[in-house]
Amino acid sequence: MPSEFVKIISPAKKSKRLRKSVKHSSYRLFFMALPFLILAFLFSYLPLYGWIYAFYDYSPALGISQSPYVGFKWFTTMVSNEMQRAEVIRVLRNTFGMNILGLMTSVFPVIFALFLVEIKSTWYKKMVQILTTLPNFISWVLVYAFVFMLFSTQSGFVNQVLMNVGWISEPINYLASDSYIWIKMTLLGLWKGLGWGAILYIAAIAGIDQELYEAAKVDGAGRFRLMRHVTVPGLIPTFFVLLLLSIAGFISAGFEQFYVFQNAINANDIEVLDLYVYNIGIANSSFSYSTAVSILKSLVSVVLLFIANRLSKMIRGETII
Amino acid sequence: MDSWEKSRFSLFSILNYTMFGLFTLLCIFPFYYLFINTISDNDLSSRGLILFFPEGIHFQNYLKVFHVQGLKLAMLVSVSRTVLGTILTVAASAFLGYLFTRSEMWGRKFWYRFLILTMYFNAGIIPWFITMKNLGLMNNFWAYILPGIVVPFNIILVKTFIESTPIALQESAQIDGAGYITIFYKIVMPLITPILATLAIFTAVGQWNSFTDTLFLVNDSKLFTLQFILYRYLNEANSLAEMMRNSTVGQVSLSQMPTPMTIQTTVTIIVVAPILLVYPFFQRFFVKGIMIGAVKG
């Protein structure tokens, strides 16, 4: 039956009809995707409209139509008002400080992977890999809960053990203290992410051509020589991709971590840019000023993204965007 | 194989095994420590005497904690957002990923870029918060679900995965008269289950762990999630005291009497338990997932 049908209509008519049905189905496909495109618009594009709040003296009671337009006032107070300038500089210092420490620890997953592949026992290697990736899957709230219990002054494991051993005579309150807070946060990040971070490198090592190892062994290379001259060079591309990606996201990293660990004592050193925006914006309802800070942050992250992209092009000849 | 035998007991190997052993212990000890404290004598535990092994084992803390006001409801909220959020996100990722492989879609390139672009910019916390408020998503359960349905990264993964499957299967179904939906459901879905499983696990863990959406958008205690409740318990002495009053019904001995600390510890274990339970089964999926992601990145 279909073949008969095809014979009756002329070729010209046929192609017209075909085009029509293709066009029809092409709209159909679009309409099927439309609800999702609307969701993306609502949650990603529409918030950009909220940037106008930075140019008004917005008060929730009046609404945006009644609030006075103030132009760049909020942006200029950020730099001209001495107190606010000091605040912004402080949170930027915290953001950059902790993130740079974080970037410096990004070599640890490489080292982890390098040494893990040296372990010959398969079950041991597997066990290490499974158990060390576990912390990556718990939330920062849970990490906070762990730290809260393990380091508590009255009953916490760490204080108890240290006192039993006799290293300290008084329990130390690790959470309510501002000393070394950047380093503490970095170490926690390392605890949480190290095993997981190494997975990619372990995969990359598995992908290195075995002939390279054979050849190097024939030339008399030992374990460390193989590492230095075969494995490490094989890992460098992956390392750079990940490093560049983390540079692009660096200014918005870690809100949750720093939020749960902030308290009255460490607030000064732990408040990163996003936390600052939250604290002044949502907790204190100064919407306009914090939107202005938000906008600057977004601009900085776009700049960082482009820098990372340019660097990536220079180093690897490939872009990340 | 000669060098292998030699290296097996070398100093390097011993050091290497020890270091990894120590780090592994460091990773799992907190889980273990909290757990033994929840099942031990509460009096000993509150004096910090339970360090390595449980003592005076009892399960009263778990029974008591379920009487704590609001905890059951929070559990329901957490479970429902995890289940519903995961189903919708995975279904949407699969469907959209499929639609974007159909080159005849109207404006395909443009709309694909429209989605992908959202990965690279972010309006910021405050504009996002105001938008959510204007959309009526303050104190609304859907605030947990809707913003996470369309995730560009998931769509890239699914699209790439479909493109690596044989297109001839889809074509022959089309010749047999199957429509787009039928092809998606009968041909594409079965082919891409591995990637969908990976996405499902990642989404579920993300939903379960999510904390900031409750923090920003919810102040109605009926919609609090377990993560949020736990955070509050760790920080607010008042709500803990209230909990204690509600949970200590009937006579209990000192060793089984809940203390603020046992409630905090027990809730922590309850929040972490689902992850610990699914983790061993899905660990290889996690690993596979990050690999597939890495190939794309």
Interface residues (C-beta under 8 A of the other chain):
Chain A: V22 S25 S26 Y27 R28 L29 F30 M32 A33 F36 L37 L39 A40 L42 F43 S44 Y45 L46 P47 L48 Y49 G50 W51 Y53 F115 L116 E118 I119 K120 Y124 M127 V128 I130 L131 T132 T133 L134 P135 F137 I138 S139 W140 V141 L142 Y144 A145 F146 F148 M149 L150 S152 Q154 S155 G156 F157 N159 Q160 V161 W191 L194 G195 W196 I199 L200 A203 R223 T238 V241 L245 S252 F255 E256 Y259 V260 D274 V277 Y278 G281 I282 F287 S290 T291 S294 I295 K297 S298 S301 V302 L305 I320 I321
Chain B: W4 S7 R8 F12 S13 N16 Y17 M19 F20 G21 F23 T24 L26 C27 I28 P30 F31 Y33 L34 N37 S45 S46 R47 G48 L49 L51 A92 F95 L96 L99 F100 R102 E104 M105 W106 G107 R108 W111 F114 L115 T118 Y120 F121 N122 A123 G124 I125 I126 P127 W128 F129 I130 T131 L135 L146 P147 I149 V150 P152 Y180 V205 W208 N209 S210 F211 T212 L215 F216 Q227 F228 L230 Y231 L234 M261 Q264 T265 T268 V271 V272 I275 L276 Y279 P280 Q283 F286 V287 I290 M291 A294 G297
